[in-house]
Amino acid sequence: MHDLTAFQRDILYVVAGLDNSYGLGIKRGLEEYYHKEINHGRLYPNLDDLVERGLMEKSALDKRTNLYTLTDAGRETIRERRSWEDDNVGEAEAEAGSSGRIGA
């Protein structure tokens, strides 16, 4: 996941949390997180890139709507990232000690 943009990582997390991950549903999930509108011109090229990288699959839900699902590689990428985050946040929390502040 180290070679993905933060936006692409966020797309993977949103898709992982949705039951029906179609384009507009992903867009809404990202907009809730970012608290701003996500442009179609930004979203869809990134979705296509994640499909090309083998992290997601794209299938037709109907004539106008595509469904995006994580592949095994996409799920593994999320697991690896979360493990890395846990390791690093855990170290920062241990260093913070009783102050309760990360990076203190």
Buried (B, 14 or more C-beta within 10 A) or exposed (E): BEEBEEEBBBBBBBBEEBEEBBBEBBBEBBBEEEEEEBEEEEBBEBBBBBBEBEBBEBEEBEEEEBBBBBBEEBBEBBEEBEEEEEEEEEEEEEEEEEEEEEEE
